[in-house]
């Protein structure tokens, strides 16, 4: 259920970005990209905390029974993306 809701939210965010890009509204399209990245990262953290498998790339999924060090490394990668996307989001909104 969590995966379905998350996929729906991420898809809506990407569709919003595409619509804004086609309408030439660059401020809001870039804003939706940053929001998508934040939502994507939060989704991975929730899946990690529920001990579910989570994918961090198109061909890389970290299974639920993977070694803890590998799961923490994947979460670290997600955390780095979260920090950069939040920093960019706040900088973009502060303009």
C-alpha angles and dihedrals in degrees: 000000000000091000093051094050091045092050090050092051093046092048091050090051092051093046089051089052092051093048091050091049092051090049090050094240097141099173094060096039091056088045090055090050091055091046090050091053092049092048090047091053094046089051091055092048091051092048089049092051091049089051092241127141114267133189122222096180137019093266101025121083123169108216124222091243095049118125112279093241091058092048091050091049090053090048089049090055090051090048092054091052090047093053093049094045093048090048091050092044093053092044091050094049093046092062 
